[in-house]
C-alpha cells in the first residue's frame, strides 16, 4: 500500500467504522452499498457488529425504515439461550449466519423480512470494513455473499476487544 501511496482511509468504509467504534467503545463495521451509501453496525447485547450492519444494509436496500426491527428480541433470545446454555458458547450475540437463518424463518410470515432477504444479491462486490478481525463464521458468510472485507489488525477478546 505504501508503495502505491494508498492509506486505509482511502477506502470509504474505514473512517465510518472507526468513528462508530470510537463513539461506542466496541467493535463496529461499515459497508458501502452499490449506490455509495455507507451503512454502519455496532455491537449490542443481541447482535455482533457485522450482524447489525448486515441487517441495517438489507433494510436500507429494501427501503425499510431504519426504526423497523426485522428481528424482534423475542426471536433472538431463544437463539441466544440455545447458544449459551446448550451449545457452550460464551458469546450470546448472533453471528451473521444466525441472523440470516432467523431472518429466513421470519420471512415466512413477514413481508418486510422477505423484502430484506431479496436484497442479499446486491451485497456482491460491496466493500466492508470491521474494526476487529472477523471470526471465521462472519468472514465465511460475507465471503459467500461476495462482500470485499478488510479489518483492523486487532483481535476481539473475551474482554470485548483489545485496546489499541
N, CA and C atoms as an extended XYZ file, in Angstrom:
492
Properties=species:S:1:pos:R:3:atomname:S:1:resname:S:1:resid:I:1 pbc="F F F"
N         0.823       -1.190        0.000 N   UNK     1
C         0.000        0.000        0.000 CA  UNK     1
C         0.866        1.252        0.000 C   UNK     1
N         1.936        1.222        0.811 N   UNK     2
C         2.769        2.418        0.892 CA  UNK     2
C         3.467        2.698       -0.435 C   UNK     2
N         3.846        1.661       -1.185 N   UNK     3
C         4.487        1.865       -2.485 CA  UNK     3
C         3.538        2.538       -3.465 C   UNK     3
N         2.240        2.299       -3.318 N   UNK     4
C         1.246        2.904       -4.193 CA  UNK     4
C         0.723        4.235       -3.658 C   UNK     4
N         1.163        4.600       -2.438 N   UNK     5
C         0.686        5.841       -1.836 CA  UNK     5
C        -0.756        5.745       -1.359 C   UNK     5
N        -1.159        4.539       -1.017 N   UNK     6
C        -2.528        4.289       -0.572 CA  UNK     6
C        -2.537        4.120        0.942 C   UNK     6
N        -3.499        4.726        1.584 N   UNK     7
C        -3.681        4.548        3.023 CA  UNK     7
C        -5.064        3.942        3.267 C   UNK     7
N        -5.238        3.339        4.421 N   UNK     8
C        -6.505        2.642        4.687 CA  UNK     8
C        -7.705        3.574        4.606 C   UNK     8
N        -7.505        4.834        4.951 N   UNK     9
C        -8.609        5.796        4.932 CA  UNK     9
C        -9.089        6.117        3.522 C   UNK     9
N        -8.348        5.656        2.494 N   UNK    10
C        -8.796        5.835        1.120 CA  UNK    10
C       -10.046        5.000        0.835 C   UNK    10
N       -10.259        3.971        1.613 N   UNK    11
C       -11.477        3.173        1.463 CA  UNK    11
C       -12.587        3.887        2.227 C   UNK    11
N       -13.687        4.219        1.574 N   UNK    12
C       -14.756        4.997        2.205 CA  UNK    12
C       -15.386        4.350        3.437 C   UNK    12
N       -15.212        3.047        3.636 N   UNK    13
C       -15.848        2.360        4.763 CA  UNK    13
C       -15.020        2.388        6.042 C   UNK    13
N       -13.750        2.744        5.941 N   UNK    14
C       -12.869        2.664        7.109 CA  UNK    14
C       -13.215        3.715        8.158 C   UNK    14
N       -13.265        4.967        7.765 N   UNK    15
C       -13.491        6.040        8.738 CA  UNK    15
C       -14.846        5.899        9.449 C   UNK    15
N       -15.945        5.615        8.738 N   UNK    16
C       -17.218        5.446        9.461 CA  UNK    16
C       -17.181        4.305       10.485 C   UNK    16
N       -16.536        3.201       10.133 N   UNK    17
C       -16.436        2.089       11.086 CA  UNK    17
C       -15.638        2.505       12.315 C   UNK    17
N       -14.504        3.156       12.095 N   UNK    18
C       -13.671        3.603       13.219 CA  UNK    18
C       -14.392        4.639       14.076 C   UNK    18
N       -15.186        5.503       13.445 N   UNK    19
C       -15.937        6.515       14.188 CA  UNK    19
C       -16.984        5.863       15.099 C   UNK    19
N       -17.678        4.852       14.601 N   UNK    20
C       -18.670        4.152       15.434 CA  UNK    20
C       -17.959        3.451       16.587 C   UNK    20
N       -16.814        2.836       16.307 N   UNK    21
C       -16.058        2.187       17.376 CA  UNK    21
C       -15.622        3.203       18.432 C   UNK    21
N       -15.137        4.359       17.972 N   UNK    22
C       -14.692        5.399       18.916 CA  UNK    22
C       -15.848        5.858       19.795 C   UNK    22
N       -17.011        6.056       19.173 N   UNK    23
C       -18.182        6.546       19.906 CA  UNK    23
C       -18.731        5.499       20.873 C   UNK    23
N       -18.765        4.240       20.478 N   UNK    24
C       -19.391        3.192       21.297 CA  UNK    24
C       -18.396        2.432       22.163 C   UNK    24
N       -17.109        2.563       21.843 N   UNK    25
C       -16.051        1.827       22.541 CA  UNK    25
C       -16.267        0.315       22.435 C   UNK    25
N       -16.760       -0.105       21.277 N   UNK    26
C       -16.999       -1.519       20.996 CA  UNK    26
C       -16.774       -1.762       19.510 C   UNK    26
N       -16.540       -3.004       19.123 N   UNK    27
C       -16.341       -3.311       17.708 CA  UNK    27
C       -17.475       -2.778       16.833 C   UNK    27
N       -17.105       -2.353       15.624 N   UNK    28
C       -18.074       -1.790       14.683 CA  UNK    28
C       -17.704       -2.238       13.274 C   UNK    28
N       -18.643       -2.028       12.352 N   UNK    29
C       -18.417       -2.382       10.950 CA  UNK    29
C       -19.153       -1.386       10.067 C   UNK    29
N       -18.674       -1.251        8.831 N   UNK    30
C       -19.330       -0.374        7.860 CA  UNK    30
C       -19.257       -1.025        6.494 C   UNK    30
N       -20.311       -0.820        5.688 N   UNK    31
C       -20.362       -1.355        4.334 CA  UNK    31
C       -20.804       -0.236        3.399 C   UNK    31
N       -20.203       -0.228        2.196 N   UNK    32
C       -20.607        0.727        1.177 CA  UNK    32
C       -21.556        0.013        0.225 C   UNK    32
N       -22.777        0.519        0.131 N   UNK    33
C       -23.787       -0.068       -0.739 CA  UNK    33
C       -23.499        0.288       -2.200 C   UNK    33
N       -24.119       -0.416       -3.146 N   UNK    34
C       -23.828       -0.172       -4.570 CA  UNK    34
C       -23.986        1.280       -5.013 C   UNK    34
N       -24.867        2.027       -4.363 N   UNK    35
C       -25.073        3.427       -4.760 CA  UNK    35
C       -24.168        4.394       -3.997 C   UNK    35
N       -23.240        3.874       -3.182 N   UNK    36
C       -22.287        4.715       -2.469 CA  UNK    36
C       -22.668        5.047       -1.045 C   UNK    36
N       -23.897        4.743       -0.641 N   UNK    37
C       -24.282        4.997        0.754 CA  UNK    37
C       -23.486        4.083        1.677 C   UNK    37
N       -23.163        4.601        2.865 N   UNK    38
C       -22.432        3.835        3.870 CA  UNK    38
C       -23.402        3.489        4.991 C   UNK    38
N       -23.418        2.207        5.363 N   UNK    39
C       -24.242        1.726        6.473 CA  UNK    39
C       -23.302        1.140        7.515 C   UNK    39
N       -23.509        1.508        8.777 N   UNK    40
C       -22.655        1.019        9.857 CA  UNK    40
C       -23.441        0.083       10.769 C   UNK    40
N       -22.699       -0.672       11.550 N   UNK    41
C       -23.297       -1.532       12.566 CA  UNK    41
C       -22.429       -1.520       13.797 C   UNK    41
N       -23.072       -1.614       14.943 N   UNK    42
C       -22.321       -1.615       16.196 CA  UNK    42
C       -22.683       -2.848       17.010 C   UNK    42
N       -21.787       -3.238       17.868 N   UNK    43
C       -22.010       -4.365       18.759 CA  UNK    43
C       -23.067       -3.987       19.784 C   UNK    43
N       -23.998       -4.905       20.024 N   UNK    44
C       -25.033       -4.699       21.034 CA  UNK    44
C       -25.177       -5.993       21.832 C   UNK    44
N       -25.996       -5.984       22.883 N   UNK    45
C       -26.194       -7.232       23.628 CA  UNK    45
C       -26.812       -8.354       22.782 C   UNK    45
N       -27.528       -8.007       21.701 N   UNK    46
C       -28.194       -9.016       20.881 CA  UNK    46
C       -27.408       -9.420       19.642 C   UNK    46
N       -26.691       -8.469       19.043 N   UNK    47
C       -26.043       -8.704       17.757 CA  UNK    47
C       -24.588       -8.269       17.759 C   UNK    47
N       -23.758       -9.005       17.018 N   UNK    48
C       -22.406       -8.560       16.753 CA  UNK    48
C       -22.448       -7.425       15.748 C   UNK    48
N       -21.350       -6.711       15.602 N   UNK    49
C       -21.308       -5.551       14.716 CA  UNK    49
C       -21.618       -5.920       13.269 C   UNK    49
N       -21.080       -7.023       12.774 N   UNK    50
C       -21.344       -7.430       11.381 CA  UNK    50
C       -22.803       -7.805       11.184 C   UNK    50
N       -23.382       -8.459       12.169 N   UNK    51
C       -24.795       -8.836       12.070 CA  UNK    51
C       -25.684       -7.605       12.038 C   UNK    51
N       -25.396       -6.640       12.902 N   UNK    52
C       -26.180       -5.401       12.923 CA  UNK    52
C       -26.017       -4.650       11.612 C   UNK    52
N       -24.790       -4.582       11.114 N   UNK    53
C       -24.533       -3.902        9.846 CA  UNK    53
C       -25.263       -4.597        8.702 C   UNK    53
N       -25.235       -5.922        8.691 N   UNK    54
C       -25.897       -6.682        7.634 CA  UNK    54
C       -27.404       -6.431        7.632 C   UNK    54
N       -28.030       -6.496        8.798 N   UNK    55
C       -29.469       -6.225        8.883 CA  UNK    55
C       -29.793       -4.804        8.430 C   UNK    55
N       -29.003       -3.839        8.885 N   UNK    56
C       -29.265       -2.451        8.506 CA  UNK    56
C       -29.040       -2.221        7.014 C   UNK    56
N       -28.039       -2.880        6.429 N   UNK    57
C       -27.798       -2.746        4.997 CA  UNK    57
C       -28.962       -3.332        4.202 C   UNK    57
N       -29.456       -4.489        4.613 N   UNK    58
C       -30.583       -5.114        3.915 CA  UNK    58
C       -31.837       -4.254        4.034 C   UNK    58
N       -32.060       -3.686        5.219 N   UNK    59
C       -33.209       -2.782        5.382 CA  UNK    59
C       -33.072       -1.574        4.468 C   UNK    59
N       -31.894       -0.983        4.442 N   UNK    60
C       -31.659        0.195        3.617 CA  UNK    60
C       -31.902       -0.125        2.143 C   UNK    60
N       -31.357       -1.238        1.678 N   UNK    61
C       -31.519       -1.633        0.276 CA  UNK    61
C       -32.980       -1.917       -0.078 C   UNK    61
N       -33.739       -2.432        0.896 N   UNK    62
C       -35.147       -2.761        0.664 CA  UNK    62
C       -36.062       -1.563        0.869 C   UNK    62
N       -35.508       -0.433        1.313 N   UNK    63
C       -36.325        0.747        1.565 CA  UNK    63
C       -37.163        0.621        2.828 C   UNK    63
N       -36.695       -0.180        3.771 N   UNK    64
C       -37.392       -0.376        5.044 CA  UNK    64
C       -36.885        0.658        6.034 C   UNK    64
N       -37.785        1.309        6.723 N   UNK    65
C       -37.427        2.338        7.704 CA  UNK    65
C       -36.410        1.798        8.701 C   UNK    65
N       -35.412        2.614        9.017 N   UNK    66
C       -34.340        2.213        9.932 CA  UNK    66
C       -34.867        1.812       11.306 C   UNK    66
N       -35.996        2.374       11.729 N   UNK    67
C       -36.547        2.062       13.041 CA  UNK    67
C       -37.270        0.730       13.134 C   UNK    67
N       -37.514        0.100       12.002 N   UNK    68
C       -38.215       -1.185       11.992 CA  UNK    68
C       -37.268       -2.287       12.452 C   UNK    68
N       -37.737       -3.110       13.375 N   UNK    69
C       -36.953       -4.257       13.827 CA  UNK    69
C       -37.371       -5.472       13.011 C   UNK    69
N       -36.468       -5.930       12.160 N   UNK    70
C       -36.768       -7.127       11.372 CA  UNK    70
C       -36.757       -8.374       12.236 C   UNK    70
N       -35.919       -8.366       13.270 N   UNK    71
C       -35.860       -9.476       14.220 CA  UNK    71
C       -36.165       -8.931       15.604 C   UNK    71
N       -37.269       -9.352       16.142 N   UNK    72
C       -37.650       -8.909       17.484 CA  UNK    72
C       -36.744       -9.577       18.515 C   UNK    72
N       -36.504       -8.906       19.639 N   UNK    73
C       -35.723       -9.542       20.701 CA  UNK    73
C       -36.287      -10.913       21.090 C   UNK    73
N       -37.604      -11.069       20.976 N   UNK    74
C       -38.230      -12.352       21.303 CA  UNK    74
C       -37.806      -13.448       20.322 C   UNK    74
N       -37.398      -13.062       19.133 N   UNK    75
C       -36.897      -14.019       18.145 CA  UNK    75
C       -35.436      -14.348       18.426 C   UNK    75
N       -34.684      -13.352       18.855 N   UNK    76
C       -33.249      -13.507       19.068 CA  UNK    76
C       -32.951      -14.254       20.364 C   UNK    76
N       -33.710      -13.988       21.413 N   UNK    77
C       -33.402      -14.547       22.732 CA  UNK    77
C       -33.380      -16.076       22.775 C   UNK    77
N       -34.311      -16.803       22.127 N   UNK    78
C       -34.204      -18.269       22.161 CA  UNK    78
C       -32.935      -18.787       21.473 C   UNK    78
N       -32.480      -18.083       20.447 N   UNK    79
C       -31.240      -18.482       19.777 CA  UNK    79
C       -30.068      -18.260       20.722 C   UNK    79
N       -30.095      -17.140       21.446 N   UNK    80
C       -29.041      -16.870       22.424 CA  UNK    80
C       -29.029      -17.933       23.519 C   UNK    80
N       -30.205      -18.325       23.969 N   UNK    81
C       -30.293      -19.357       25.004 CA  UNK    81
C       -29.718      -20.668       24.491 C   UNK    81
N       -30.074      -21.048       23.286 N   UNK    82
C       -29.528      -22.258       22.683 CA  UNK    82
C       -28.006      -22.197       22.639 C   UNK    82
N       -27.471      -21.066       22.179 N   UNK    83
C       -26.025      -20.912       22.059 CA  UNK    83
C       -25.316      -21.026       23.399 C   UNK    83
N       -25.830      -20.305       24.396 N   UNK    84
C       -25.103      -20.203       25.661 CA  UNK    84
C       -25.399      -21.337       26.634 C   UNK    84
N       -26.625      -21.812       26.670 N   UNK    85
C       -26.974      -22.825       27.667 CA  UNK    85
C       -26.838      -24.257       27.156 C   UNK    85
N       -26.922      -24.435       25.845 N   UNK    86
C       -26.890      -25.798       25.325 CA  UNK    86
C       -25.689      -26.099       24.440 C   UNK    86
N       -25.153      -25.085       23.782 N   UNK    87
C       -24.033      -25.304       22.870 CA  UNK    87
C       -22.702      -24.821       23.423 C   UNK    87
N       -22.714      -24.262       24.632 N   UNK    88
C       -21.479      -23.907       25.310 CA  UNK    88
C       -20.804      -22.626       24.863 C   UNK    88
N       -21.474      -21.798       24.093 N   UNK    89
C       -20.864      -20.547       23.663 CA  UNK    89
C       -20.890      -19.535       24.803 C   UNK    89
N       -19.833      -18.747       24.903 N   UNK    90
C       -19.811      -17.669       25.893 CA  UNK    90
C       -20.373      -16.381       25.312 C   UNK    90
N       -20.453      -16.325       23.987 N   UNK    91
C       -20.901      -15.116       23.299 CA  UNK    91
C       -22.369      -15.273       22.903 C   UNK    91
N       -23.270      -14.534       23.545 N   UNK    92
C       -24.688      -14.666       23.204 CA  UNK    92
C       -25.096      -13.908       21.941 C   UNK    92
N       -24.224      -13.024       21.446 N   UNK    93
C       -24.592      -12.213       20.281 CA  UNK    93
C       -24.704      -13.082       19.033 C   UNK    93
N       -25.683      -12.764       18.192 N   UNK    94
C       -25.873      -13.521       16.965 CA  UNK    94
C       -24.840      -13.142       15.911 C   UNK    94
N       -24.298      -14.180       15.272 N   UNK    95
C       -23.387      -14.002       14.144 CA  UNK    95
C       -24.217      -13.846       12.876 C   UNK    95
N       -23.556      -13.529       11.785 N   UNK    96
C       -24.266      -13.274       10.534 CA  UNK    96
C       -25.055      -14.490       10.050 C   UNK    96
N       -24.517      -15.696       10.220 N   UNK    97
C       -25.254      -16.876        9.766 CA  UNK    97
C       -26.538      -17.065       10.562 C   UNK    97
N       -26.466      -16.823       11.862 N   UNK    98
C       -27.647      -16.969       12.721 CA  UNK    98
C       -28.695      -15.901       12.404 C   UNK    98
N       -28.226      -14.702       12.103 N   UNK    99
C       -29.147      -13.621       11.727 CA  UNK    99
C       -29.856      -13.972       10.422 C   UNK    99
N       -29.112      -14.483        9.454 N   UNK   100
C       -29.720      -14.824        8.175 CA  UNK   100
C       -30.715      -15.978        8.309 C   UNK   100
N       -30.420      -16.931        9.158 N   UNK   101
C       -31.364      -18.027        9.396 CA  UNK   101
C       -32.621      -17.494       10.080 C   UNK   101
N       -32.454      -16.666       11.109 N   UNK   102
C       -33.614      -16.084       11.801 CA  UNK   102
C       -34.436      -15.228       10.847 C   UNK   102
N       -33.769      -14.470       10.002 N   UNK   103
C       -34.469      -13.636        9.031 CA  UNK   103
C       -35.223      -14.505        8.017 C   UNK   103
N       -34.620      -15.600        7.618 N   UNK   104
C       -35.280      -16.525        6.689 CA  UNK   104
C       -36.527      -17.135        7.295 C   UNK   104
N       -36.452      -17.517        8.556 N   UNK   105
C       -37.623      -18.073        9.241 CA  UNK   105
C       -38.702      -17.003        9.365 C   UNK   105
N       -38.313      -15.790        9.698 N   UNK   106
C       -39.273      -14.690        9.822 CA  UNK   106
C       -39.928      -14.357        8.488 C   UNK   106
N       -39.202      -14.569        7.400 N   UNK   107
C       -39.710      -14.212        6.070 CA  UNK   107
C       -40.940      -15.020        5.679 C   UNK   107
N       -41.150      -16.147        6.315 N   UNK   108
C       -42.333      -16.961        6.015 CA  UNK   108
C       -43.617      -16.167        6.245 C   UNK   108
N       -43.644      -15.390        7.327 N   UNK   109
C       -44.853      -14.660        7.707 CA  UNK   109
C       -44.709      -13.147        7.640 C   UNK   109
N       -43.516      -12.645        7.327 N   UNK   110
C       -43.264      -11.204        7.380 CA  UNK   110
C       -42.753      -10.719        6.025 C   UNK   110
N       -43.565       -9.907        5.358 N   UNK   111
C       -43.204       -9.397        4.027 CA  UNK   111
C       -41.941       -8.539        4.072 C   UNK   111
N       -41.745       -7.793        5.159 N   UNK   112
C       -40.540       -6.955        5.252 CA  UNK   112
C       -39.283       -7.819        5.329 C   UNK   112
N       -39.351       -8.910        6.081 N   UNK   113
C       -38.209       -9.823        6.151 CA  UNK   113
C       -37.939      -10.430        4.776 C   UNK   113
N       -38.988      -10.774        4.043 N   UNK   114
C       -38.830      -11.289        2.675 CA  UNK   114
C       -38.163      -10.248        1.782 C   UNK   114
N       -38.630       -8.996        1.900 N   UNK   115
C       -38.048       -7.917        1.099 CA  UNK   115
C       -36.560       -7.735        1.424 C   UNK   115
N       -36.229       -7.801        2.700 N   UNK   116
C       -34.831       -7.643        3.109 CA  UNK   116
C       -33.978       -8.783        2.549 C   UNK   116
N       -34.441      -10.012        2.676 N   UNK   117
C       -33.683      -11.158        2.159 CA  UNK   117
C       -33.462      -11.066        0.657 C   UNK   117
N       -34.424      -10.519       -0.045 N   UNK   118
C       -34.317      -10.397       -1.500 CA  UNK   118
C       -33.174       -9.467       -1.918 C   UNK   118
N       -32.629       -8.703       -0.982 N   UNK   119
C       -31.560       -7.742       -1.280 CA  UNK   119
C       -30.171       -8.347       -1.167 C   UNK   119
N       -30.056       -9.575       -0.684 N   UNK   120
C       -28.736      -10.170       -0.456 CA  UNK   120
C       -27.837      -10.111       -1.682 C   UNK   120
N       -28.402      -10.339       -2.847 N   UNK   121
C       -27.592      -10.358       -4.079 CA  UNK   121
C       -26.945       -8.999       -4.350 C   UNK   121
N       -27.527       -7.926       -3.832 N   UNK   122
C       -26.962       -6.593       -4.059 CA  UNK   122
C       -25.684       -6.342       -3.268 C   UNK   122
N       -25.388       -7.203       -2.292 N   UNK   123
C       -24.185       -7.028       -1.485 CA  UNK   123
C       -22.926       -7.502       -2.208 C   UNK   123
N       -23.090       -8.312       -3.260 N   UNK   124
C       -21.943       -8.823       -4.010 CA  UNK   124
C       -21.127       -7.656       -4.564 C   UNK   124
N       -19.833       -7.659       -4.243 N   UNK   125
C       -18.934       -6.606       -4.710 CA  UNK   125
C       -18.863       -5.388       -3.812 C   UNK   125
N       -19.680       -5.338       -2.767 N   UNK   126
C       -19.630       -4.197       -1.840 CA  UNK   126
C       -18.382       -4.286       -0.966 C   UNK   126
N       -17.846       -3.126       -0.580 N   UNK   127
C       -16.699       -3.053        0.327 CA  UNK   127
C       -17.193       -2.899        1.753 C   UNK   127
N       -16.521       -3.597        2.665 N   UNK   128
C       -16.886       -3.565        4.080 CA  UNK   128
C       -15.618       -3.507        4.915 C   UNK   128
N       -15.702       -2.851        6.070 N   UNK   129
C       -14.565       -2.789        6.979 CA  UNK   129
C       -15.043       -3.056        8.403 C   UNK   129
N       -14.252       -3.849        9.123 N   UNK   130
C       -14.520       -4.153       10.523 CA  UNK   130
C       -13.384       -3.612       11.372 C   UNK   130
N       -13.729       -3.160       12.567 N   UNK   131
C       -12.691       -2.616       13.452 CA  UNK   131
C       -11.971       -3.706       14.225 C   UNK   131
N       -12.401       -4.954       14.057 N   UNK   132
C       -11.698       -6.107       14.635 CA  UNK   132
C       -11.603       -7.190       13.565 C   UNK   132
N       -10.651       -8.087       13.734 N   UNK   133
C       -10.530       -9.219       12.824 CA  UNK   133
C       -11.761      -10.094       12.996 C   UNK   133
N       -12.416      -10.424       11.892 N   UNK   134
C       -13.644      -11.203       11.955 CA  UNK   134
C       -13.373      -12.648       12.321 C   UNK   134
N       -14.349      -13.230       13.029 N   UNK   135
C       -14.308      -14.651       13.292 CA  UNK   135
C       -14.567      -15.406       11.999 C   UNK   135
N       -14.269      -16.695       12.008 N   UNK   136
C       -14.378      -17.489       10.787 CA  UNK   136
C       -15.808      -17.563       10.257 C   UNK   136
N       -16.803      -17.566       11.139 N   UNK   137
C       -18.194      -17.658       10.690 CA  UNK   137
C       -18.586      -16.404        9.913 C   UNK   137
N       -18.381      -15.240       10.521 N   UNK   138
C       -18.741      -13.993        9.845 CA  UNK   138
C       -17.937      -13.814        8.558 C   UNK   138
N       -16.645      -14.105        8.609 N   UNK   139
C       -15.802      -13.961        7.417 CA  UNK   139
C       -16.304      -14.879        6.301 C   UNK   139
N       -16.664      -16.097        6.645 N   UNK   140
C       -17.144      -17.048        5.647 CA  UNK   140
C       -18.466      -16.638        5.018 C   UNK   140
N       -19.397      -16.160        5.831 N   UNK   141
C       -20.698      -15.725        5.312 CA  UNK   141
C       -20.508      -14.529        4.388 C   UNK   141
N       -19.724      -13.554        4.817 N   UNK   142
C       -19.505      -12.367        3.987 CA  UNK   142
C       -18.804      -12.731        2.684 C   UNK   142
N       -17.859      -13.666        2.755 N   UNK   143
C       -17.180      -14.123        1.538 CA  UNK   143
C       -18.187      -14.811        0.608 C   UNK   143
N       -19.075      -15.635        1.169 N   UNK   144
C       -20.103      -16.306        0.368 CA  UNK   144
C       -21.047      -15.312       -0.291 C   UNK   144
N       -21.300      -14.194        0.373 N   UNK   145
C       -22.158      -13.150       -0.180 CA  UNK   145
C       -21.422      -12.287       -1.207 C   UNK   145
N       -20.103      -12.464       -1.310 N   UNK   146
C       -19.322      -11.695       -2.272 CA  UNK   146
C       -18.906      -10.327       -1.787 C   UNK   146
N       -18.914      -10.110       -0.475 N   UNK   147
C       -18.523       -8.824        0.110 CA  UNK   147
C       -17.001       -8.786        0.241 C   UNK   147
N       -16.392       -7.666       -0.133 N   UNK   148
C       -14.943       -7.460       -0.009 CA  UNK   148
C       -14.652       -6.910        1.385 C   UNK   148
N       -14.019       -7.709        2.222 N   UNK   149
C       -13.851       -7.382        3.637 CA  UNK   149
C       -12.409       -7.040        3.968 C   UNK   149
N       -12.243       -5.951        4.735 N   UNK   150
C       -10.970       -5.640        5.368 CA  UNK   150
C       -11.249       -5.429        6.848 C   UNK   150
N       -10.173       -5.477        7.638 N   UNK   151
C       -10.349       -5.240        9.075 CA  UNK   151
C        -9.096       -4.622        9.654 C   UNK   151
N        -9.274       -4.050       10.809 N   UNK   152
C        -8.141       -3.561       11.580 CA  UNK   152
C        -7.381       -4.781       12.092 C   UNK   152
N        -6.078       -4.666       12.330 N   UNK   153
C        -5.301       -5.809       12.816 CA  UNK   153
C        -5.439       -5.990       14.328 C   UNK   153
N        -6.681       -6.104       14.789 N   UNK   154
C        -6.981       -6.222       16.213 CA  UNK   154
C        -7.920       -7.404       16.383 C   UNK   154
N        -7.575       -8.309       17.296 N   UNK   155
C        -8.455       -9.438       17.581 CA  UNK   155
C        -9.451       -9.070       18.666 C   UNK   155
N       -10.671       -9.546       18.516 N   UNK   156
C       -11.657       -9.410       19.580 CA  UNK   156
C       -11.288      -10.424       20.648 C   UNK   156
N       -11.427      -10.030       21.912 N   UNK   157
C       -11.106      -10.946       23.003 CA  UNK   157
C       -12.314      -11.089       23.897 C   UNK   157
N       -12.206      -11.953       24.912 N   UNK   158
C       -13.339      -12.116       25.816 CA  UNK   158
C       -13.568      -10.873       26.667 C   UNK   158
N       -12.610       -9.941       26.683 N   UNK   159
C       -12.803       -8.649       27.339 CA  UNK   159
C       -13.374       -7.635       26.367 C   UNK   159
N       -14.137       -8.096       25.373 N   UNK   160
C       -14.782       -7.339       24.311 CA  UNK   160
C       -13.834       -7.137       23.147 C   UNK   160
N       -12.723       -6.458       23.343 N   UNK   161
C       -11.714       -6.360       22.299 CA  UNK   161
C       -10.462       -5.731       22.904 C   UNK   161
N        -9.345       -5.953       22.245 N   UNK   162
C        -8.079       -5.441       22.726 CA  UNK   162
C        -7.948       -3.973       22.365 C   UNK   162
N        -7.649       -3.148       23.348 N   UNK   163
C        -7.459       -1.707       23.114 CA  UNK   163
C        -6.191       -1.495       22.301 C   UNK   163
N        -6.233       -0.491       21.430 N   UNK   164
C        -5.039       -0.150       20.655 CA  UNK   164
C        -4.190        0.822       21.396 C   UNK   164
